[in-house]
């Protein structure tokens, strides 16, 4: 799976399908060399009737998207860029929590590679306090019911360098370990963990059954953070997440605030994490 000498691991539809061992996640795989974004391609496939669990993978995204309108870019052949199509029956207000479910799944998968991961709330997976993964969840509704949810994931696997403006915030499995990784194996580990976590999530449609695992690797937990509200930023101590995936922050005076991930950003007081 890994080696100190560069290995040209094959990464395509057949290697992904042969490596993944799941019941429904990624049983259908669409692999392309280039697309605008895997989320957009997954939306197009969803309109054509692609089934629950369809996985879209690309070697290169020309218009990759991150949270809050940010761009996600990576050199071809270095990363895992994928989107998972889901067709759940639960209420729309539960869908945003799937971003945290995927973040936990990626962190657990990387942990299987004997690397110590953490999560910067809500879903940035980190190594050495630097980001290795970005996740973007999008939902489409029809008559107030979920038509599909698409979870886009970008993982820095064999990236060997980053632009100067990102070097203090981003890293890769390669940079942290000194090894090259089989991207099909990384993809498989993530999807296997996600399938198990998703099925736990479905039992309650919240994070109550995953909260302990998530809080156990939450980098912000017990630390001072800065809550970047648009009008009045403030500092506090991160306590962990609640069943809804909101971050609990104790403010000065003891008041505990519940923060929704779509509304504000949280940073470590002295660093990105």
N, C-alpha and C positions, 0 to 999 in steps of 0.2 A: 504493500500500500504506500509506503514511503521509502525514501532513500536519499543519501547525501549527494549522489550523482544525479544530474537531471535525467528524468525518465519521461519518455514521450507516451504517456498513458493515452489510450484511445478514449475519446469522450464523444459519444453519439447516442442515438436512440437505442441501438441494440445493446450497448454496454450498460446503459442506465437500466433498461428493462431486465437484463440478466443479473444485475447486482441488487436491485430492490426486492425485498421480501415483505410484501404487504398484502392485505386483503382487498383493499379498494383504492388506496392512495397511489396515484401514478401507475395504475394498471393500463391507462392510455397515455402515451407520451408523444408529444409533437416536438421535434427537434429541428431548429433552423440555424443556419450559419449567421444570419443577420436579420434583425427586425427593428421596428421603431422602439417598441418596448414589449417585454413579454406580457405585461398586464394588458396592453392594448390588443395584442394578438389573442390572448385568452378571451377577451371580450368578444372579438370577432368570431372565434370558435364557439363561444357560448351561444351567440345568436344563431349559429348553424346547428345547434343541438348537441354540442359536446357534453358528455356525461359528467356527473359528479366524480371528482377525483382526478380529472384530466390534468396532466402536468405539461406545461410549455417551457421549453429550455432553449436558450439562444447562446451562441458564442459571442455575439456582439450586439449591443443595443445602441442605436443612434440617438434615441430620445428617452433614455432610461429616467424614471421618476423616483424621487424619494419623498419623505414627509415634508409638509409645509411648502410644497412647490419646488423643492430642491432637485437638482439634477443628480443622477447616479451614472457614473461612467467607469469603465474598466477596460484595459487592453484585451483584445481577443485572445482566447486561449489561456487566460490566467484565473478566471473566476467561475463561480456558479451563479448564473443569472436565470432565475426560473419563476414561474407563477403557477399556483395551484388553484384550480377551479372547483368551487364547492356549491352545492345546491341544497342548503339546509332548510328545514321547516320551522326553525325557531323564530321568535319575534325579531324584527330588525334591530331593536335596541341592544341585543346581545352580540351582534356581529363585531363591533369594535374590539371586544375582548379577544377575538381570534388573533389579533396582532400580538398580544402578550403570549398567547398559547404558542404561536410560531416562534417568538423570541426565546421562550423557554426551551422549545424543541431544538432550535439551532444550538443553544448553549449546551444542552445535554449531549447533542451529537458530537460537538467539538470536544467535550469532556471525554467521550469514548476514545478520542485520539490521544489521550493522556496529556491533555493541555488544560490548564486551570482557567476556566472562563468565569465571567461575571456578566450581569445585565445592568446597564444604565437605564433606569426606567424611562419610557415604558418598554422598549424593545431593542435597544442597541446592545448587541452582544460584543463584549470587550475582552481583549487579552492585554495584559500589562497596562490596563487603564486606557487602551486605545481601541477604537471601533474596528471590528472586522466584518460587520454585517449590517445591512439596512433592510427594513421591511416596510412595505406599503400595502395596506388593505383597502380595497374598494368594493362597494356594494351597489347593486342595481335592483331597484324595486319595480314591482308590477302590482297595481291595485293594493298598495300598502303591505305587500308580502314580498319576501326576498325572492328575486328571480335567480341571482347568483351572487356569490362573494368570491373575489379573486384576491389571493394573497401573493404579492410579489416579494421575492427574496433575492438579495445580492450578497454573496459571500466572497470576501477577498481570500482566495486560496493560495495561488502561486504567484501573486503580485510581488515583484522584487523591489519596487520603489514607488514613492508617491510624490506629487508636486509639493513644492516647499510649503504652500499654505495648508496642506493636509498632513504633513509628515508628523506633526505633534499630536494629531487627533486620530489617525488611521494607521492600521497595520494589517498584516496578513498571516495566515498559518505558516507560510514559507518564512517570512521574516522572523517570526517568533520561535520557530522550531529549528530552522536551518535545513529543513527537509522539503522535498516536493511531495505533493499529495495527488492521489487518484481522485479526480473530481467526481467520477461516477460513484465511488465509495462515499464521498462526503454527501452527495445528493441522497444516496440510499439511507445513510444514517439519519439525516434530517427527516426524510419522509416517514421512516419507521417510527421515529420518536413522535412526530406530529400525529400520525394515525392513532397511536396509543393515547396521547394527551387529548386529542379531539374527542375521542370516545368517552373519556372521563368528563370532559366539558359538557357533552350532550346529556349526561345524567342529571345535571342541575342547571344547565345554561348559565352558569357563572363560573368563577374561578375558585370556588370553595375547596374543591378536591385537588387543585393544583397550587394553591396559595402557599402551602408550606415549602414545596420544592422551589417555587419562584423566589420567595423571600430568602430562602437559604443561600441563593447566589446573587442576591440584589446588591450591587456595588454601593448603592447610596444608603443602604440601611444602617441606621445609627450614626450617620455622618451629617455634617452641616451641608446644606444645599442652598442654592439661590433659585428662587422661583421667579421666572422671568415673565411676570404678568405685564401686559402692554402699558397699563397706566401706572401701577405702583408695585414694582418688584420688591420682594422681601426675602429674608433669610430665615431658615428654620432647620429642624432636625428631621430627616426622613426616618419614618418608623417601619415602613413596609407597605404592601398593598392590602386592600380589603377585598371582599368577595367580588366586587365589580371591577377590580383592576385599577381603582383609583389609588394614587399615592397619598398616604397619610403623612402629613408634615406638622410637627409640633412647633407652633410659633412662640415668640417671646410672650411670656405670661401663662403658658401652658395650654392655650387653645389649639386644638387639632383640626387642621384644614384637610378636606378631601379634594384632591386635584384630578381633574379629567385630562387625559393625555391629548385630546384634540384642541384644548384651549390654551395651554401654556407649555413652555419648555422648562426643564429643570437641569441645572448644571451643578457640578461639584463646586464648593466655595473657592477652591484654589486650582482646579483643573477641569478638563472636559468632563471627567467622570466624578 
